[in-house]
């Protein structure tokens, strides 16, 4: 790492990229970056940190730089081409992060679902007890060269997590996703097995996941869950409109009673994973309890606001399992209200591969509204439309557009959950304005 050069992020508004930029900035490195000019939720923190953001241009690239390239961009990007012409080093995000974590006791958080929420909770707990750097997939990053630990989100897409060799890893689940890259559930599982073999000291794995029970590595695996065959067990789970509480046992030894101000069974399991990790690291369990109790969550995960007695929830859920978890959380907090799902599918390949599962998950809501499939930079079209998903649903459903969301108004004073990994927030903002 060189404080004499500028670390320039091509695609700086990406959630992982923006978090990494913040980490480097706080470690007193020179940081700048480029991206599209349209607003993205991560840019507020970047600007607050004094990080300059430029529109994409070959002229951004100067000799005294190292380019950190977002994983959504190919080597034919104009800034990459210019960097090669100037002899400027170009490093992919995941490879750069893999080098950055080496001096610290590193803890990755992997899994098809729950990575961001679990990383956020673990980072919150550790950083309040001992100096800790962290990188969360919601665009949050904290850097301190004197830190002891480095907590980071370990992303499975295109096997990027194979760039990391962490001391510890939490694995929340293995559930087939990214069908644009992975050929099958088996291929997905093989990637996680390879990642697990690179962990140096220990793994904390969700014990009710059948795939995770098949992983074989040389380091200890501590399974967590509610079944008796786990190492860390949550018992006496009690869920209310104010959150959840549970007792934790390490085998038959009582560790403590914990409360989380978040909702849904999945968040109890995320908290259990963090308790297990903190326990094995030797942290004070009383302090762990205190910090879990005040955790406020991460960006774009069950983020709530109330507009004229109407509850609006923003959530990143873009997989059937995540939709079920989000609806479960909403019913825990609002048991007396109707739950309305407003969903935008993310990528054509995922929608095709998981079409029936999407329908079954969405049918758990009282009413469903659908927005057109969001085409990503890597996948702009496909052999499926939103009508195909609509045809699978059994609940009342309506297809909406940003200009025509008035149908949502009949659900005033109820709970509307806007879910998706694309630009679903524009529908949310339009609805809030309409109210």
C-alpha positions in Angstrom: 0.0 0.0 0.0 1.4 3.4 -1.1 0.2 6.7 0.4 1.9 8.6 -2.5 -0.4 7.3 -5.1 -4.2 7.7 -5.7 -6.4 4.6 -5.5 -8.9 5.2 -8.2 -12.1 3.2 -8.1 -13.8 2.5 -11.5 -17.4 1.9 -10.5 -17.1 3.5 -7.1 -20.8 3.6 -6.4 -21.1 -0.2 -6.2 -21.8 -1.3 -2.6 -18.6 -3.2 -2.1 -16.5 -0.7 -4.0 -17.8 2.3 -2.0 -17.2 0.5 1.3 -13.6 -0.3 0.3 -13.1 3.3 -0.8 -14.2 4.5 2.6 -11.9 2.0 4.3 -8.9 3.3 2.4 -9.9 6.9 2.9 -10.1 6.5 6.7 -6.7 4.8 6.6 -5.4 8.1 5.1 -4.8 6.9 1.6 -5.7 9.1 -1.4 -8.9 8.0 -3.0 -11.1 9.0 -5.9 -13.4 7.2 -8.4 -15.8 7.2 -11.3 -19.3 6.0 -12.1 -22.5 6.7 -13.8 -24.0 10.1 -13.0 -27.3 8.8 -11.8 -27.9 8.8 -8.1 -27.1 5.7 -6.1 -27.6 5.3 -2.3 -23.9 4.8 -1.6 -22.7 8.1 -2.9 -23.9 10.1 0.1 -21.3 8.5 2.4 -18.6 8.9 -0.3 -19.2 12.6 -0.7 -19.4 13.1 3.1 -15.9 11.6 3.3 -14.6 14.0 0.7 -14.1 11.4 -2.0 -14.4 12.9 -5.4 -16.6 11.1 -8.0 -16.2 11.7 -11.7 -18.2 10.5 -14.7 -16.5 7.7 -16.6 -13.7 9.0 -18.8 -10.3 7.9 -20.0 -9.1 11.3 -19.0 -9.6 10.4 -15.3 -6.7 8.0 -15.4 -3.3 9.5 -14.5 0.2 7.9 -14.2 0.4 8.1 -10.4 -2.6 5.8 -9.7 -3.6 2.3 -9.0 -7.0 1.4 -10.5 -9.4 -0.7 -8.5 -11.8 -2.2 -10.9 -15.4 -3.0 -10.0 -16.4 -6.6 -10.7 -19.2 -5.5 -13.1 -16.7 -4.0 -15.5 -14.8 -5.8 -18.2 -11.2 -5.1 -19.4 -12.5 -3.2 -22.4 -13.7 -0.4 -20.3 -12.2 2.9 -21.5 -10.6 3.7 -18.1 -8.9 0.2 -18.1 -7.7 0.7 -21.7 -6.2 4.1 -20.7 -4.6 2.6 -17.6 -2.9 -0.1 -19.7 -1.6 2.6 -22.1 -0.1 4.5 -19.2 1.3 1.4 -17.5 -1.0 2.0 -14.5 -1.7 -1.1 -12.3 -5.3 -2.4 -12.5 -6.5 -4.6 -9.7 -9.9 -6.3 -9.4 -11.9 -5.4 -6.3 -11.8 -8.9 -4.7 -8.0 -9.4 -5.3 -7.3 -6.0 -3.8 -9.4 -6.8 -0.7 -7.7 -10.2 -0.5 -4.4 -8.4 0.0 -5.7 -5.7 2.3 -7.0 -8.1 4.9 -3.8 -10.1 5.3 -2.2 -8.1 8.3 -5.4 -8.6 10.4 -7.3 -11.4 12.1 -9.8 -11.6 9.3 -13.4 -12.9 9.5 -15.4 -13.4 6.3 -19.1 -13.8 6.1 -20.3 -15.9 3.2 -23.6 -17.5 2.2 -26.3 -17.2 -0.4 -28.4 -15.1 1.9 -27.9 -13.0 5.1 -24.3 -12.0 4.3 -24.8 -8.3 4.7 -27.0 -8.4 7.8 -24.6 -10.8 9.5 -21.5 -8.9 8.5 -23.2 -5.7 9.8 -24.0 -7.2 13.1 -20.6 -8.8 13.6 -18.8 -5.6 12.6 -21.0 -3.6 15.0 -20.3 -6.0 17.9 -16.6 -6.4 17.4 -15.9 -2.7 16.7 -17.5 -1.7 19.9 -15.3 -4.1 21.9 -12.0 -4.1 20.1 -10.5 -2.0 17.2 -12.0 -3.5 14.1 -12.0 -2.7 10.4 -15.0 -3.7 8.4 -16.4 -3.8 4.9 -20.2 -4.4 4.5 -22.1 -5.0 1.3 -24.4 -2.1 2.0 -21.7 0.4 1.2 -20.4 0.8 4.7 -16.7 0.7 5.4 -14.4 1.6 8.3 -10.6 1.6 8.2 -8.0 1.9 11.0 -4.4 0.8 10.5 -4.3 0.0 14.2 -7.2 -2.4 14.1 -6.9 -6.0 15.3 -9.7 -7.6 13.3 -11.0 -7.1 9.7 -14.6 -8.2 9.2 -15.8 -8.4 5.5 -18.5 -9.7 3.3 -17.3 -12.6 1.2 -19.2 -12.7 -2.1 -19.7 -15.9 -4.0 -20.5 -14.4 -7.4 -18.1 -15.7 -10.0 -16.2 -17.4 -7.2 -14.8 -14.0 -6.1 -14.5 -15.3 -2.5 -11.6 -17.6 -3.6 -9.4 -14.5 -3.5 -9.7 -14.5 0.3 -7.9 -16.7 2.8 -9.5 -15.5 6.1 -8.7 -16.8 9.6 -12.4 -17.4 10.2 -15.6 -17.5 8.2 -19.3 -17.6 9.0 -21.4 -19.4 6.4 -25.1 -18.6 6.7 -26.4 -21.1 4.1 -25.9 -22.5 0.6 -28.9 -21.9 -1.6 -28.6 -22.0 -5.4 -28.3 -18.5 -7.0 -26.5 -16.6 -9.8 -27.7 -19.0 -12.5 -26.1 -16.7 -15.1 -22.7 -18.0 -13.8 -23.3 -21.2 -11.8 -24.4 -24.2 -13.9 -26.3 -26.0 -11.2 -26.8 -26.3 -7.4 -23.9 -28.7 -7.4 -21.6 -26.2 -9.1 -22.7 -23.6 -6.5 -21.9 -26.1 -3.7 -18.5 -26.9 -5.2 -17.5 -23.3 -5.0 -18.4 -23.1 -1.3 -16.4 -26.2 -0.6 -13.4 -24.7 -2.3 -13.8 -21.5 -0.3 -14.1 -23.4 3.0 -10.8 -25.1 2.4 -9.1 -21.7 2.3 -10.2 -20.8 5.9 -7.2 -20.9 8.2 -8.6 -21.3 11.8 -12.3 -22.0 12.0 -15.7 -22.0 10.4 -19.1 -21.1 11.9 -21.8 -22.8 9.8 -25.6 -23.0 9.9 -26.3 -26.5 11.1 -29.7 -26.9 9.5 -28.3 -26.5 6.0 -27.8 -30.0 4.5 -25.1 -28.7 2.1 -23.1 -27.2 5.0 -23.2 -30.6 6.8 -21.3 -32.1 3.9 -18.3 -29.8 4.0 -15.1 -31.4 5.1 -12.1 -29.2 6.0 -9.0 -29.5 8.3 -10.1 -26.6 10.6 -12.8 -26.9 13.2 -16.4 -26.3 12.1 -18.8 -25.0 14.7 -22.4 -25.6 13.7 -25.1 -23.3 15.0 -28.9 -23.6 14.9 -31.8 -24.9 16.9 -31.3 -28.7 16.5 -29.6 -30.8 19.2 -26.7 -31.8 17.0 -25.4 -28.3 16.7 -22.5 -27.0 18.7 -24.1 -23.6 19.4 -27.8 -23.9 20.0 -30.6 -21.3 20.3 -33.3 -22.3 22.7 -36.4 -20.7 24.2 -36.8 -18.4 21.1 -39.4 -15.8 21.8 -40.6 -13.5 19.0 -42.6 -10.3 19.6 -43.5 -7.0 17.9 -40.4 -5.5 19.5 -37.9 -8.1 18.4 -36.7 -11.6 19.4 -35.0 -13.1 22.4 -33.3 -16.5 22.9 -30.9 -18.5 25.1 -27.6 -19.7 23.7 -26.0 -23.0 24.7 -22.5 -24.3 23.7 -23.4 -28.0 23.9 -25.0 -28.1 27.3 -23.2 -25.1 28.7 -25.5 -22.0 29.0 -23.7 -19.0 27.4 -26.3 -16.3 27.9 -29.6 -14.8 27.1 -29.7 -12.5 24.1 -32.1 -10.0 22.6 -32.2 -8.7 19.0 -34.3 -5.7 18.0 -34.7 -7.2 14.5 -37.4 -9.5 13.1 -37.7 -12.9 11.6 -36.2 -16.3 12.4 -33.3 -15.6 10.0 -32.2 -12.7 12.2 -32.1 -14.9 15.2 -29.8 -17.3 13.4 -27.6 -14.4 12.2 -27.3 -13.2 15.8 -26.5 -16.8 16.9 -23.7 -17.0 14.4 -22.2 -13.7 15.8 -22.5 -14.9 19.4 -20.7 -18.1 18.4 -17.9 -16.2 16.7 -17.5 -13.7 19.5 -17.5 -16.6 22.1 -14.7 -18.5 20.2 -12.7 -15.2 19.9 -12.8 -14.9 23.7 -14.8 -11.7 23.8 -16.8 -10.6 26.8 -20.3 -12.1 26.4 -21.9 -9.4 28.5 -20.5 -6.8 26.0 -21.7 -8.9 23.1 -25.2 -8.9 24.6 -25.1 -5.2 25.0 -24.1 -4.5 21.5 -26.5 -6.9 19.9 -29.3 -5.3 21.8 -28.7 -1.9 20.2 -27.9 -3.0 16.7 -29.9 -0.9 14.2 -29.5 -3.0 11.1 -27.9 -2.3 7.8 -28.9 -0.3 4.7 -31.6 -1.7 2.4 -32.4 -4.6 4.8 -35.9 -4.1 6.2 -35.6 -0.3 6.3 -38.8 1.2 7.5 -40.5 4.6 7.3 -44.1 5.6 8.0 -45.8 8.0 5.6 -49.3 9.1 6.7 -49.9 5.9 8.7 -48.7 3.7 5.9 -45.7 1.5 6.7 -43.2 1.4 3.8 -40.3 -1.1 4.0 -37.3 -1.1 1.7 -35.6 -4.5 1.3 -32.9 -5.9 -0.9 -34.6 -9.3 -1.1 -34.2 -10.7 -4.7 -34.3 -14.4 -4.1 -37.3 -16.6 -3.1 -35.7 -17.5 0.2 -35.0 -13.8 1.0 -38.6 -12.9 0.1 -39.9 -15.5 2.5 -37.6 -14.3 5.3 -38.7 -10.6 4.7 -42.4 -11.5 4.8 -41.8 -13.6 7.9 -40.2 -10.6 9.6 -43.0 -8.2 8.6 -45.7 -10.6 10.0 -43.8 -10.7 13.3 -43.7 -7.0 13.6 -47.1 -6.2 12.1 -49.3 -9.2 13.0 -52.5 -7.2 12.7 -51.8 -5.6 9.3 -52.1 -6.8 5.7 -48.7 -7.4 4.1 -48.3 -6.2 0.5 -45.3 -7.3 -1.6 -44.1 -4.9 -4.3 -41.5 -6.9 -6.1 -39.0 -6.3 -9.0 -37.2 -9.4 -10.2 -33.5 -9.0 -10.7 -31.9 -10.6 -13.8 -33.7 -12.7 -16.4 -31.7 -15.8 -15.7 -32.6 -15.8 -12.0 -36.2 -15.2 -12.8 -36.3 -18.2 -15.2 -34.4 -20.5 -13.0 -36.4 -19.8 -9.9 -39.8 -18.9 -11.4 -41.9 -21.4 -9.4 -40.1 -20.6 -6.2 -40.6 -16.9 -6.7 -44.4 -17.5 -7.1 -44.6 -19.7 -4.0 -42.7 -17.1 -1.9 -44.7 -14.1 -3.1 -48.0 -15.9 -2.5 -47.2 -15.7 1.2 -48.1 -12.0 1.0 -51.7 -10.8 1.2 -51.4 -8.9 -2.1 -48.7 -8.8 -4.8 -47.6 -6.0 -7.1 -45.0 -6.7 -9.8 -42.6 -4.4 -11.6 -40.8 -5.3 -14.9 -37.7 -7.4 -14.6 -34.6 -5.4 -13.9 -31.9 -6.0 -16.6 -28.4 -5.7 -15.2 -25.3 -4.5 -17.0 -24.4 -8.2 -17.6 -27.8 -9.3 -18.8 -30.1 -6.8 -20.6 -32.7 -9.2 -22.0 -34.0 -12.7 -21.7 -36.6 -15.2 -22.8 -39.0 -14.3 -20.0 -41.3 -11.4 -19.0 -43.0 -10.3 -15.9 -46.2 -11.7 -17.3 -44.7 -15.2 -16.8 -44.3 -14.6 -13.1 -47.7 -13.1 -12.9 -49.3 -16.2 -14.4 -47.8 -18.3 -11.7 -49.2 -16.4 -8.8 -52.4 -17.4 -7.0 -52.8 -14.2 -5.0 -54.3 -11.0 -6.4 -51.6 -9.2 -8.4 -51.1 -6.1 -10.4 -48.2 -5.0 -12.7 -47.1 -1.5 -12.0 -44.8 1.1 -13.6 -43.1 4.1 -12.1 -45.7 6.4 -13.8 -48.6 4.3 -12.8 -48.5 3.2 -9.2 -51.9 4.6 -8.1 -53.2 1.0 -7.6 -51.0 0.9 -4.4 -53.2 3.6 -2.8 -55.9 1.2 -2.0 -53.5 -0.3 0.6 -53.1 2.9 2.6 -52.4 2.3 6.3 -51.1 -1.2 5.6 -47.6 -2.6 5.2 -46.0 -2.3 1.7 -42.7 -4.0 1.2 -40.7 -2.9 -1.8 -38.3 -5.7 -2.6 -35.5 -6.1 -5.2 -31.9 -5.6 -6.1 -32.5 -3.3 -9.1 -34.0 0.1 -9.0 -37.1 -0.8 -6.9 -36.5 2.3 -4.8 -37.8 4.6 -7.5 -41.2 2.9 -7.1 -41.0 3.4 -3.4 -40.1 7.0 -3.7 -42.9 7.6 -6.2 -45.4 5.9 -3.9 -44.3 7.9 -0.9 -44.7 11.1 -3.0 -48.1 10.1 -4.1 -49.2 9.5 -0.5 
